[in-house]
Amino acid sequence: MTLTPVPRVAVVVVAAGSGTRLRGGAPKAFVGLDARSILHRSLLGVFAGPSAQVVVVVPEGYEGDALTDARDAAGAAADLVTVVTGGATRQESVAAGISALWADVDVVLVHDAARALTPPEVFERVVAAVDAGADAVIPTLPVVDTIKRVDAAGRVVAGVDRSELAAAQTPQGFRRAVLEAALAEAAADHTDDAAVVAAAGHTVITVAGDAAAFKITTAPDLERARAIVQAGPEASPAPAPVHDAPRVGIGTDVHGFGGEGTLWLAGLEWPGEQALSGHSDGDAVAHAIVDALLAAGGLGDIGTHFGTDRPGFAGAHAEAFLAHTVGLLREAGWVVGNVSVQVQANRPRFAARRVEAERVLSAALGGAAVSVSATTTDGLGFTGRSEGVAAFATALVVPA
């Protein structure tokens, strides 16, 4: 008989929410995503990460369903699974999960089951940061939308500097003693666990999140997740091929102005600029990067994986395309080394937002280095006539 070593890391998977906004006919975590539930899909990612005790917190009456999903996702690690009943608030549910931790656990990750497509690498980054000495760690992504502060009547009061903002994701990681003490002392209910720890006076640091770790909250979120799962690799792929040398690929993309809504380019929204036409958001920069990465990995081209027969990517932005491409490369045994992309267009003017674009594109690629440059064509051709945008990308992938 083989005994599974007792881990020092635990993941508390919070799945006790009602899912009112999703309207899926069941608590959110138990709504179908692929052939199984959102919870099952989320747990596949958890068990693909660092070895950990996994405590699943569910609504009363769903303990049996959760245990079935958890044991199936865990496979040979099923003895690491514990299921407990949650409370009336998220904070109470997290406390219920903490109460079920084994004595040897000293690092605790709290993860929303609704972030069902979170890659294992995010769990690894959070654990590594806690092991390096942090009391509390959260994965984040840059905020790319234009943010406004408004009053009670809906009037715009002021703009908000996006450089100071970040979108928090899960899993959020903590030293066990720090989280337990903060929960015990909490005088108010907080919407995430890092806020509880920060209120207790501890510093919270960040690591790179992942665009695939979006939260399934509404019906469109669920449809997006279903489309990505349907288009992507299987949850339990065969071992990735072994490669012995880096490879380089090039990609190009062209889109004409004339789309509906606001321009999206290089993963950024450009208020006041005319949108590009296309099946998705027409982001020629992101699409050129996808083509270059796919070419480097020997995986075909963007039409193969994101064609008009894939309704899940209709209207999708750069983060969805790039995160899915990273997954395809991972399946094939590659990781992204770096990317360089040049934009040819008279507008928009990139100089003021070049660094921002590089940061957003890098985050969508899991932290890989991205450089962006821009030029005009001195009035020549369709870009010179301001009819559209062209982008040319070179990408390096290295063996995983």
Contacts in CASP RR format, 6 or more apart in sequence:
PFRMAT RR
TARGET T0000
AUTHOR 0000-0000-0000
METHOD contacts of the structure
MODEL  1
MTLTPVPRVAVVVVAAGSGTRLRGGAPKAFVGLDARSILHRSLLGVFAGP
SAQVVVVVPEGYEGDALTDARDAAGAAADLVTVVTGGATRQESVAAGISA
LWADVDVVLVHDAARALTPPEVFERVVAAVDAGADAVIPTLPVVDTIKRV
DAAGRVVAGVDRSELAAAQTPQGFRRAVLEAALAEAAADHTDDAAVVAAA
GHTVITVAGDAAAFKITTAPDLERARAIVQAGPEASPAPAPVHDAPRVGI
GTDVHGFGGEGTLWLAGLEWPGEQALSGHSDGDAVAHAIVDALLAAGGLG
DIGTHFGTDRPGFAGAHAEAFLAHTVGLLREAGWVVGNVSVQVQANRPRF
AARRVEAERVLSAALGGAAVSVSATTTDGLGFTGRSEGVAAFATALVVPA
4 76 0 8 1.000
4 77 0 8 1.000
4 79 0 8 1.000
4 80 0 8 1.000
5 51 0 8 1.000
6 53 0 8 1.000
6 102 0 8 1.000
6 104 0 8 1.000
7 50 0 8 1.000
7 51 0 8 1.000
7 52 0 8 1.000
7 53 0 8 1.000
7 80 0 8 1.000
7 104 0 8 1.000
7 105 0 8 1.000
8 104 0 8 1.000
8 105 0 8 1.000
8 106 0 8 1.000
8 107 0 8 1.000
9 50 0 8 1.000
9 51 0 8 1.000
9 52 0 8 1.000
9 53 0 8 1.000
9 105 0 8 1.000
9 107 0 8 1.000
9 108 0 8 1.000
9 109 0 8 1.000
9 127 0 8 1.000
10 52 0 8 1.000
10 53 0 8 1.000
10 54 0 8 1.000
10 55 0 8 1.000
10 101 0 8 1.000
10 102 0 8 1.000
10 105 0 8 1.000
10 107 0 8 1.000
10 108 0 8 1.000
10 109 0 8 1.000
10 176 0 8 1.000
11 46 0 8 1.000
11 52 0 8 1.000
11 53 0 8 1.000
11 54 0 8 1.000
11 55 0 8 1.000
11 108 0 8 1.000
11 109 0 8 1.000
11 110 0 8 1.000
11 111 0 8 1.000
11 123 0 8 1.000
11 171 0 8 1.000
12 55 0 8 1.000
12 57 0 8 1.000
12 94 0 8 1.000
12 97 0 8 1.000
12 98 0 8 1.000
12 101 0 8 1.000
12 108 0 8 1.000
12 109 0 8 1.000
12 110 0 8 1.000
12 111 0 8 1.000
13 39 0 8 1.000
13 42 0 8 1.000
13 43 0 8 1.000
13 46 0 8 1.000
13 54 0 8 1.000
13 55 0 8 1.000
13 56 0 8 1.000
13 57 0 8 1.000
13 111 0 8 1.000
13 112 0 8 1.000
13 113 0 8 1.000
14 57 0 8 1.000
14 90 0 8 1.000
14 93 0 8 1.000
14 94 0 8 1.000
14 110 0 8 1.000
14 111 0 8 1.000
14 112 0 8 1.000
14 113 0 8 1.000
15 27 0 8 1.000
15 28 0 8 1.000
15 29 0 8 1.000
15 30 0 8 1.000
15 39 0 8 1.000
15 42 0 8 1.000
15 56 0 8 1.000
15 57 0 8 1.000
15 58 0 8 1.000
15 66 0 8 1.000
15 113 0 8 1.000
16 27 0 8 1.000
16 29 0 8 1.000
16 57 0 8 1.000
16 58 0 8 1.000
16 59 0 8 1.000
16 85 0 8 1.000
16 86 0 8 1.000
16 87 0 8 1.000
16 90 0 8 1.000
16 93 0 8 1.000
17 27 0 8 1.000
17 28 0 8 1.000
17 29 0 8 1.000
17 59 0 8 1.000
17 90 0 8 1.000
17 93 0 8 1.000
18 27 0 8 1.000
18 28 0 8 1.000
18 59 0 8 1.000
19 27 0 8 1.000
19 28 0 8 1.000
19 217 0 8 1.000
21 217 0 8 1.000
21 218 0 8 1.000
22 28 0 8 1.000
22 31 0 8 1.000
22 216 0 8 1.000
22 217 0 8 1.000
22 218 0 8 1.000
22 219 0 8 1.000
22 221 0 8 1.000
22 222 0 8 1.000
23 219 0 8 1.000
24 31 0 8 1.000
24 219 0 8 1.000
24 222 0 8 1.000
25 31 0 8 1.000
27 58 0 8 1.000
27 59 0 8 1.000
27 62 0 8 1.000
28 38 0 8 1.000
28 113 0 8 1.000
28 114 0 8 1.000
28 216 0 8 1.000
29 37 0 8 1.000
29 38 0 8 1.000
29 39 0 8 1.000
29 42 0 8 1.000
29 58 0 8 1.000
29 66 0 8 1.000
29 113 0 8 1.000
29 114 0 8 1.000
30 37 0 8 1.000
30 38 0 8 1.000
30 39 0 8 1.000
30 62 0 8 1.000
30 65 0 8 1.000
30 66 0 8 1.000
31 37 0 8 1.000
31 38 0 8 1.000
31 222 0 8 1.000
32 38 0 8 1.000
33 40 0 8 1.000
33 41 0 8 1.000
33 116 0 8 1.000
33 216 0 8 1.000
33 222 0 8 1.000
33 225 0 8 1.000
33 226 0 8 1.000
33 229 0 8 1.000
34 41 0 8 1.000
34 226 0 8 1.000
34 229 0 8 1.000
34 230 0 8 1.000
34 235 0 8 1.000
36 69 0 8 1.000
36 72 0 8 1.000
37 65 0 8 1.000
37 69 0 8 1.000
38 113 0 8 1.000
38 114 0 8 1.000
38 116 0 8 1.000
38 216 0 8 1.000
38 222 0 8 1.000
38 225 0 8 1.000
39 56 0 8 1.000
39 58 0 8 1.000
39 66 0 8 1.000
39 69 0 8 1.000
39 70 0 8 1.000
39 113 0 8 1.000
39 116 0 8 1.000
40 69 0 8 1.000
40 72 0 8 1.000
40 73 0 8 1.000
41 116 0 8 1.000
41 117 0 8 1.000
41 229 0 8 1.000
41 235 0 8 1.000
42 111 0 8 1.000
42 113 0 8 1.000
42 114 0 8 1.000
42 115 0 8 1.000
42 116 0 8 1.000
42 118 0 8 1.000
43 54 0 8 1.000
43 56 0 8 1.000
43 69 0 8 1.000
43 70 0 8 1.000
43 73 0 8 1.000
43 74 0 8 1.000
43 113 0 8 1.000
44 73 0 8 1.000
44 235 0 8 1.000
44 236 0 8 1.000
45 73 0 8 1.000
45 118 0 8 1.000
45 119 0 8 1.000
45 120 0 8 1.000
45 123 0 8 1.000
46 52 0 8 1.000
46 54 0 8 1.000
46 73 0 8 1.000
46 111 0 8 1.000
46 123 0 8 1.000
47 54 0 8 1.000
47 73 0 8 1.000
47 74 0 8 1.000
47 75 0 8 1.000
47 77 0 8 1.000
48 120 0 8 1.000
49 120 0 8 1.000
49 123 0 8 1.000
49 124 0 8 1.000
50 123 0 8 1.000
50 124 0 8 1.000
50 127 0 8 1.000
51 77 0 8 1.000
51 80 0 8 1.000
52 80 0 8 1.000
52 109 0 8 1.000
53 80 0 8 1.000
53 82 0 8 1.000
53 101 0 8 1.000
53 102 0 8 1.000
53 105 0 8 1.000
54 70 0 8 1.000
54 74 0 8 1.000
54 80 0 8 1.000
54 81 0 8 1.000
54 82 0 8 1.000
55 82 0 8 1.000
55 83 0 8 1.000
55 84 0 8 1.000
55 97 0 8 1.000
55 100 0 8 1.000
55 101 0 8 1.000
56 66 0 8 1.000
56 67 0 8 1.000
56 70 0 8 1.000
56 81 0 8 1.000
56 82 0 8 1.000
56 83 0 8 1.000
56 84 0 8 1.000
56 113 0 8 1.000
57 84 0 8 1.000
57 85 0 8 1.000
57 86 0 8 1.000
57 93 0 8 1.000
57 94 0 8 1.000
57 96 0 8 1.000
57 97 0 8 1.000
58 65 0 8 1.000
58 66 0 8 1.000
58 83 0 8 1.000
58 84 0 8 1.000
58 85 0 8 1.000
58 86 0 8 1.000
59 85 0 8 1.000
59 86 0 8 1.000
60 85 0 8 1.000
60 86 0 8 1.000
61 85 0 8 1.000
63 83 0 8 1.000
63 84 0 8 1.000
63 85 0 8 1.000
64 83 0 8 1.000
66 83 0 8 1.000
67 81 0 8 1.000
67 83 0 8 1.000
70 78 0 8 1.000
70 81 0 8 1.000
70 83 0 8 1.000
71 78 0 8 1.000
71 81 0 8 1.000
74 80 0 8 1.000
74 81 0 8 1.000
82 100 0 8 1.000
84 96 0 8 1.000
84 97 0 8 1.000
84 99 0 8 1.000
84 100 0 8 1.000
85 96 0 8 1.000
86 92 0 8 1.000
86 93 0 8 1.000
86 96 0 8 1.000
86 97 0 8 1.000
87 93 0 8 1.000
87 96 0 8 1.000
89 189 0 8 1.000
90 189 0 8 1.000
90 191 0 8 1.000
90 192 0 8 1.000
91 183 0 8 1.000
91 186 0 8 1.000
91 189 0 8 1.000
91 190 0 8 1.000
91 196 0 8 1.000
94 110 0 8 1.000
94 183 0 8 1.000
94 193 0 8 1.000
95 183 0 8 1.000
98 108 0 8 1.000
98 176 0 8 1.000
98 179 0 8 1.000
98 180 0 8 1.000
98 183 0 8 1.000
101 108 0 8 1.000
101 176 0 8 1.000
105 176 0 8 1.000
106 175 0 8 1.000
106 176 0 8 1.000
106 177 0 8 1.000
107 127 0 8 1.000
107 130 0 8 1.000
107 131 0 8 1.000
107 173 0 8 1.000
107 174 0 8 1.000
107 175 0 8 1.000
107 176 0 8 1.000
108 173 0 8 1.000
108 174 0 8 1.000
108 175 0 8 1.000
108 176 0 8 1.000
108 179 0 8 1.000
109 123 0 8 1.000
109 126 0 8 1.000
109 127 0 8 1.000
109 170 0 8 1.000
109 171 0 8 1.000
109 172 0 8 1.000
109 173 0 8 1.000
109 174 0 8 1.000
110 170 0 8 1.000
110 171 0 8 1.000
110 172 0 8 1.000
110 173 0 8 1.000
110 174 0 8 1.000
110 179 0 8 1.000
110 193 0 8 1.000
111 118 0 8 1.000
111 123 0 8 1.000
111 170 0 8 1.000
111 171 0 8 1.000
111 172 0 8 1.000
112 170 0 8 1.000
112 215 0 8 1.000
114 215 0 8 1.000
114 216 0 8 1.000
114 217 0 8 1.000
115 169 0 8 1.000
115 170 0 8 1.000
115 213 0 8 1.000
115 214 0 8 1.000
115 215 0 8 1.000
115 216 0 8 1.000
116 216 0 8 1.000
116 225 0 8 1.000
117 212 0 8 1.000
117 213 0 8 1.000
117 214 0 8 1.000
117 225 0 8 1.000
117 228 0 8 1.000
117 229 0 8 1.000
118 169 0 8 1.000
118 170 0 8 1.000
118 171 0 8 1.000
118 210 0 8 1.000
118 212 0 8 1.000
118 213 0 8 1.000
119 210 0 8 1.000
119 212 0 8 1.000
119 213 0 8 1.000
119 327 0 8 1.000
121 210 0 8 1.000
121 366 0 8 1.000
122 139 0 8 1.000
122 169 0 8 1.000
122 171 0 8 1.000
122 207 0 8 1.000
122 208 0 8 1.000
122 209 0 8 1.000
122 210 0 8 1.000
122 213 0 8 1.000
123 171 0 8 1.000
125 139 0 8 1.000
125 207 0 8 1.000
125 208 0 8 1.000
125 209 0 8 1.000
126 137 0 8 1.000
126 138 0 8 1.000
126 139 0 8 1.000
126 171 0 8 1.000
126 172 0 8 1.000
126 173 0 8 1.000
126 207 0 8 1.000
127 173 0 8 1.000
128 207 0 8 1.000
129 137 0 8 1.000
129 173 0 8 1.000
129 205 0 8 1.000
129 207 0 8 1.000
130 137 0 8 1.000
130 173 0 8 1.000
130 174 0 8 1.000
130 175 0 8 1.000
134 203 0 8 1.000
134 205 0 8 1.000
135 174 0 8 1.000
135 175 0 8 1.000
135 178 0 8 1.000
135 197 0 8 1.000
135 202 0 8 1.000
135 203 0 8 1.000
135 204 0 8 1.000
136 172 0 8 1.000
136 173 0 8 1.000
136 174 0 8 1.000
136 175 0 8 1.000
136 178 0 8 1.000
136 179 0 8 1.000
136 194 0 8 1.000
136 197 0 8 1.000
136 198 0 8 1.000
136 202 0 8 1.000
136 203 0 8 1.000
136 204 0 8 1.000
136 205 0 8 1.000
137 172 0 8 1.000
137 173 0 8 1.000
137 174 0 8 1.000
137 204 0 8 1.000
137 205 0 8 1.000
137 206 0 8 1.000
137 207 0 8 1.000
138 168 0 8 1.000
138 169 0 8 1.000
138 170 0 8 1.000
138 172 0 8 1.000
138 173 0 8 1.000
138 192 0 8 1.000
138 194 0 8 1.000
138 204 0 8 1.000
138 205 0 8 1.000
138 206 0 8 1.000
138 207 0 8 1.000
139 168 0 8 1.000
139 169 0 8 1.000
139 170 0 8 1.000
139 171 0 8 1.000
139 172 0 8 1.000
139 206 0 8 1.000
139 207 0 8 1.000
139 208 0 8 1.000
139 209 0 8 1.000
139 210 0 8 1.000
139 213 0 8 1.000
140 166 0 8 1.000
140 167 0 8 1.000
140 168 0 8 1.000
140 169 0 8 1.000
140 206 0 8 1.000
140 207 0 8 1.000
140 208 0 8 1.000
140 209 0 8 1.000
141 166 0 8 1.000
141 167 0 8 1.000
141 169 0 8 1.000
141 208 0 8 1.000
141 209 0 8 1.000
141 210 0 8 1.000
141 211 0 8 1.000
141 319 0 8 1.000
141 363 0 8 1.000
142 162 0 8 1.000
142 165 0 8 1.000
142 166 0 8 1.000
142 167 0 8 1.000
142 356 0 8 1.000
142 359 0 8 1.000
142 360 0 8 1.000
142 363 0 8 1.000
143 162 0 8 1.000
143 165 0 8 1.000
143 166 0 8 1.000
143 167 0 8 1.000
144 162 0 8 1.000
144 267 0 8 1.000
144 268 0 8 1.000
144 269 0 8 1.000
144 360 0 8 1.000
145 162 0 8 1.000
145 269 0 8 1.000
146 159 0 8 1.000
146 162 0 8 1.000
146 269 0 8 1.000
146 271 0 8 1.000
147 159 0 8 1.000
147 160 0 8 1.000
147 162 0 8 1.000
147 165 0 8 1.000
148 156 0 8 1.000
148 157 0 8 1.000
148 158 0 8 1.000
148 159 0 8 1.000
148 160 0 8 1.000
149 156 0 8 1.000
149 157 0 8 1.000
149 158 0 8 1.000
149 159 0 8 1.000
149 160 0 8 1.000
150 156 0 8 1.000
150 157 0 8 1.000
151 157 0 8 1.000
162 356 0 8 1.000
163 356 0 8 1.000
166 206 0 8 1.000
168 192 0 8 1.000
168 194 0 8 1.000
169 209 0 8 1.000
169 210 0 8 1.000
169 213 0 8 1.000
169 215 0 8 1.000
170 192 0 8 1.000
170 213 0 8 1.000
172 192 0 8 1.000
172 193 0 8 1.000
172 194 0 8 1.000
173 179 0 8 1.000
173 193 0 8 1.000
174 193 0 8 1.000
174 197 0 8 1.000
178 197 0 8 1.000
178 200 0 8 1.000
178 202 0 8 1.000
179 193 0 8 1.000
179 196 0 8 1.000
179 197 0 8 1.000
181 200 0 8 1.000
182 196 0 8 1.000
182 197 0 8 1.000
182 199 0 8 1.000
182 200 0 8 1.000
182 202 0 8 1.000
183 196 0 8 1.000
185 200 0 8 1.000
186 196 0 8 1.000
186 199 0 8 1.000
186 200 0 8 1.000
187 199 0 8 1.000
188 199 0 8 1.000
190 196 0 8 1.000
190 199 0 8 1.000
194 204 0 8 1.000
197 204 0 8 1.000
198 204 0 8 1.000
208 363 0 8 1.000
208 366 0 8 1.000
208 367 0 8 1.000
209 363 0 8 1.000
209 366 0 8 1.000
210 323 0 8 1.000
210 363 0 8 1.000
210 366 0 8 1.000
211 319 0 8 1.000
211 320 0 8 1.000
211 322 0 8 1.000
211 323 0 8 1.000
211 363 0 8 1.000
211 364 0 8 1.000
212 228 0 8 1.000
212 323 0 8 1.000
212 324 0 8 1.000
214 221 0 8 1.000
214 224 0 8 1.000
214 225 0 8 1.000
215 221 0 8 1.000
216 222 0 8 1.000
216 225 0 8 1.000
223 312 0 8 1.000
224 312 0 8 1.000
224 316 0 8 1.000
224 320 0 8 1.000
227 310 0 8 1.000
227 311 0 8 1.000
227 312 0 8 1.000
227 313 0 8 1.000
228 312 0 8 1.000
228 320 0 8 1.000
228 324 0 8 1.000
231 305 0 8 1.000
231 306 0 8 1.000
231 310 0 8 1.000
231 312 0 8 1.000
231 313 0 8 1.000
231 324 0 8 1.000
232 324 0 8 1.000
232 327 0 8 1.000
232 328 0 8 1.000
233 327 0 8 1.000
233 328 0 8 1.000
233 330 0 8 1.000
233 331 0 8 1.000
237 331 0 8 1.000
240 330 0 8 1.000
240 331 0 8 1.000
240 332 0 8 1.000
240 333 0 8 1.000
240 400 0 8 1.000
241 332 0 8 1.000
241 333 0 8 1.000
242 333 0 8 1.000
242 399 0 8 1.000
243 333 0 8 1.000
243 334 0 8 1.000
243 399 0 8 1.000
243 400 0 8 1.000
244 399 0 8 1.000
245 399 0 8 1.000
246 337 0 8 1.000
246 396 0 8 1.000
246 397 0 8 1.000
246 398 0 8 1.000
246 399 0 8 1.000
247 296 0 8 1.000
247 297 0 8 1.000
247 298 0 8 1.000
247 334 0 8 1.000
247 396 0 8 1.000
247 397 0 8 1.000
248 296 0 8 1.000
248 394 0 8 1.000
248 395 0 8 1.000
248 396 0 8 1.000
248 397 0 8 1.000
249 292 0 8 1.000
249 293 0 8 1.000
249 295 0 8 1.000
249 296 0 8 1.000
249 297 0 8 1.000
249 394 0 8 1.000
249 395 0 8 1.000
249 396 0 8 1.000
249 397 0 8 1.000
250 291 0 8 1.000
250 292 0 8 1.000
250 295 0 8 1.000
250 392 0 8 1.000
250 393 0 8 1.000
250 394 0 8 1.000
250 395 0 8 1.000
251 288 0 8 1.000
251 289 0 8 1.000
251 291 0 8 1.000
251 292 0 8 1.000
251 295 0 8 1.000
251 392 0 8 1.000
251 393 0 8 1.000
251 394 0 8 1.000
251 395 0 8 1.000
252 288 0 8 1.000
252 291 0 8 1.000
252 390 0 8 1.000
252 391 0 8 1.000
252 392 0 8 1.000
252 393 0 8 1.000
253 284 0 8 1.000
253 285 0 8 1.000
253 287 0 8 1.000
253 288 0 8 1.000
253 291 0 8 1.000
253 302 0 8 1.000
253 390 0 8 1.000
253 391 0 8 1.000
254 284 0 8 1.000
254 388 0 8 1.000
254 389 0 8 1.000
254 390 0 8 1.000
254 391 0 8 1.000
255 276 0 8 1.000
255 277 0 8 1.000
255 278 0 8 1.000
255 282 0 8 1.000
255 283 0 8 1.000
255 284 0 8 1.000
255 287 0 8 1.000
255 388 0 8 1.000
255 389 0 8 1.000
256 276 0 8 1.000
256 277 0 8 1.000
256 382 0 8 1.000
256 387 0 8 1.000
256 388 0 8 1.000
256 389 0 8 1.000
257 274 0 8 1.000
257 275 0 8 1.000
257 276 0 8 1.000
257 277 0 8 1.000
257 386 0 8 1.000
257 387 0 8 1.000
257 388 0 8 1.000
257 389 0 8 1.000
258 274 0 8 1.000
258 275 0 8 1.000
258 276 0 8 1.000
258 277 0 8 1.000
259 274 0 8 1.000
259 275 0 8 1.000
259 276 0 8 1.000
259 277 0 8 1.000
259 278 0 8 1.000
259 282 0 8 1.000
260 275 0 8 1.000
261 275 0 8 1.000
262 269 0 8 1.000
262 270 0 8 1.000
262 271 0 8 1.000
262 272 0 8 1.000
262 273 0 8 1.000
262 275 0 8 1.000
263 269 0 8 1.000
263 270 0 8 1.000
263 272 0 8 1.000
263 273 0 8 1.000
263 274 0 8 1.000
263 275 0 8 1.000
263 276 0 8 1.000
263 348 0 8 1.000
264 270 0 8 1.000
264 275 0 8 1.000
264 276 0 8 1.000
264 281 0 8 1.000
264 282 0 8 1.000
264 283 0 8 1.000
264 317 0 8 1.000
264 318 0 8 1.000
265 276 0 8 1.000
265 283 0 8 1.000
265 284 0 8 1.000
265 285 0 8 1.000
265 343 0 8 1.000
265 348 0 8 1.000
265 389 0 8 1.000
266 283 0 8 1.000
266 285 0 8 1.000
266 286 0 8 1.000
266 318 0 8 1.000
266 341 0 8 1.000
266 343 0 8 1.000
266 350 0 8 1.000
266 353 0 8 1.000
266 357 0 8 1.000
266 360 0 8 1.000
266 361 0 8 1.000
266 372 0 8 1.000
267 283 0 8 1.000
267 285 0 8 1.000
267 286 0 8 1.000
267 317 0 8 1.000
267 318 0 8 1.000
267 319 0 8 1.000
267 357 0 8 1.000
267 360 0 8 1.000
267 361 0 8 1.000
267 364 0 8 1.000
268 353 0 8 1.000
268 356 0 8 1.000
268 357 0 8 1.000
268 360 0 8 1.000
270 348 0 8 1.000
273 347 0 8 1.000
273 348 0 8 1.000
275 281 0 8 1.000
275 282 0 8 1.000
276 282 0 8 1.000
276 283 0 8 1.000
276 284 0 8 1.000
276 388 0 8 1.000
276 389 0 8 1.000
279 306 0 8 1.000
279 307 0 8 1.000
279 308 0 8 1.000
279 313 0 8 1.000
279 314 0 8 1.000
279 315 0 8 1.000
280 287 0 8 1.000
280 306 0 8 1.000
280 313 0 8 1.000
280 314 0 8 1.000
280 315 0 8 1.000
280 316 0 8 1.000
280 317 0 8 1.000
280 321 0 8 1.000
281 315 0 8 1.000
281 316 0 8 1.000
281 317 0 8 1.000
281 318 0 8 1.000
283 317 0 8 1.000
283 318 0 8 1.000
283 321 0 8 1.000
284 343 0 8 1.000
284 389 0 8 1.000
284 390 0 8 1.000
284 391 0 8 1.000
285 318 0 8 1.000
285 341 0 8 1.000
285 343 0 8 1.000
285 357 0 8 1.000
285 361 0 8 1.000
285 372 0 8 1.000
285 389 0 8 1.000
285 391 0 8 1.000
285 393 0 8 1.000
286 317 0 8 1.000
286 318 0 8 1.000
286 321 0 8 1.000
286 322 0 8 1.000
286 361 0 8 1.000
286 364 0 8 1.000
287 302 0 8 1.000
287 321 0 8 1.000
287 391 0 8 1.000
288 341 0 8 1.000
288 391 0 8 1.000
288 392 0 8 1.000
288 393 0 8 1.000
289 322 0 8 1.000
289 325 0 8 1.000
289 339 0 8 1.000
289 341 0 8 1.000
289 361 0 8 1.000
289 365 0 8 1.000
289 370 0 8 1.000
289 393 0 8 1.000
289 395 0 8 1.000
290 302 0 8 1.000
290 306 0 8 1.000
290 321 0 8 1.000
290 322 0 8 1.000
290 325 0 8 1.000
291 301 0 8 1.000
291 302 0 8 1.000
291 393 0 8 1.000
292 339 0 8 1.000
292 341 0 8 1.000
292 393 0 8 1.000
292 394 0 8 1.000
292 395 0 8 1.000
293 325 0 8 1.000
293 326 0 8 1.000
293 329 0 8 1.000
293 336 0 8 1.000
293 339 0 8 1.000
293 395 0 8 1.000
293 397 0 8 1.000
294 300 0 8 1.000
294 301 0 8 1.000
294 302 0 8 1.000
294 304 0 8 1.000
294 305 0 8 1.000
294 325 0 8 1.000
294 328 0 8 1.000
295 301 0 8 1.000
295 395 0 8 1.000
296 334 0 8 1.000
296 395 0 8 1.000
296 396 0 8 1.000
296 397 0 8 1.000
297 329 0 8 1.000
297 332 0 8 1.000
297 334 0 8 1.000
297 397 0 8 1.000
298 332 0 8 1.000
299 305 0 8 1.000
299 328 0 8 1.000
299 329 0 8 1.000
299 332 0 8 1.000
302 321 0 8 1.000
305 324 0 8 1.000
305 325 0 8 1.000
305 328 0 8 1.000
306 313 0 8 1.000
306 321 0 8 1.000
306 324 0 8 1.000
307 313 0 8 1.000
313 320 0 8 1.000
313 321 0 8 1.000
318 360 0 8 1.000
318 361 0 8 1.000
318 364 0 8 1.000
319 360 0 8 1.000
319 363 0 8 1.000
319 364 0 8 1.000
322 361 0 8 1.000
322 364 0 8 1.000
322 365 0 8 1.000
323 364 0 8 1.000
326 336 0 8 1.000
326 365 0 8 1.000
326 366 0 8 1.000
329 335 0 8 1.000
329 336 0 8 1.000
329 397 0 8 1.000
330 400 0 8 1.000
333 399 0 8 1.000
333 400 0 8 1.000
334 397 0 8 1.000
334 398 0 8 1.000
334 399 0 8 1.000
334 400 0 8 1.000
335 368 0 8 1.000
335 397 0 8 1.000
335 398 0 8 1.000
335 399 0 8 1.000
335 400 0 8 1.000
336 365 0 8 1.000
336 366 0 8 1.000
336 368 0 8 1.000
336 395 0 8 1.000
336 396 0 8 1.000
336 397 0 8 1.000
337 368 0 8 1.000
337 369 0 8 1.000
337 395 0 8 1.000
337 396 0 8 1.000
337 397 0 8 1.000
337 398 0 8 1.000
338 368 0 8 1.000
338 369 0 8 1.000
338 370 0 8 1.000
338 371 0 8 1.000
338 395 0 8 1.000
338 396 0 8 1.000
339 361 0 8 1.000
339 365 0 8 1.000
339 368 0 8 1.000
339 369 0 8 1.000
339 370 0 8 1.000
339 371 0 8 1.000
339 393 0 8 1.000
339 394 0 8 1.000
339 395 0 8 1.000
339 396 0 8 1.000
340 370 0 8 1.000
340 371 0 8 1.000
340 373 0 8 1.000
340 393 0 8 1.000
340 394 0 8 1.000
340 395 0 8 1.000
341 361 0 8 1.000
341 370 0 8 1.000
341 371 0 8 1.000
341 372 0 8 1.000
341 373 0 8 1.000
341 391 0 8 1.000
341 392 0 8 1.000
341 393 0 8 1.000
341 394 0 8 1.000
342 372 0 8 1.000
342 373 0 8 1.000
342 374 0 8 1.000
342 375 0 8 1.000
342 391 0 8 1.000
342 392 0 8 1.000
342 393 0 8 1.000
343 350 0 8 1.000
343 372 0 8 1.000
343 373 0 8 1.000
343 374 0 8 1.000
343 375 0 8 1.000
343 389 0 8 1.000
343 390 0 8 1.000
343 391 0 8 1.000
344 374 0 8 1.000
344 375 0 8 1.000
344 376 0 8 1.000
344 377 0 8 1.000
344 383 0 8 1.000
344 389 0 8 1.000
344 390 0 8 1.000
344 391 0 8 1.000
344 392 0 8 1.000
345 374 0 8 1.000
345 376 0 8 1.000
345 383 0 8 1.000
345 386 0 8 1.000
345 388 0 8 1.000
345 389 0 8 1.000
345 390 0 8 1.000
346 376 0 8 1.000
346 379 0 8 1.000
346 383 0 8 1.000
346 384 0 8 1.000
346 386 0 8 1.000
347 386 0 8 1.000
349 374 0 8 1.000
350 357 0 8 1.000
350 372 0 8 1.000
350 374 0 8 1.000
351 374 0 8 1.000
354 372 0 8 1.000
354 373 0 8 1.000
354 374 0 8 1.000
357 372 0 8 1.000
358 370 0 8 1.000
358 371 0 8 1.000
358 372 0 8 1.000
361 370 0 8 1.000
361 372 0 8 1.000
362 368 0 8 1.000
362 369 0 8 1.000
362 370 0 8 1.000
376 383 0 8 1.000
376 384 0 8 1.000
377 383 0 8 1.000
377 384 0 8 1.000
378 384 0 8 1.000
379 385 0 8 1.000
382 388 0 8 1.000
383 389 0 8 1.000
383 390 0 8 1.000
END
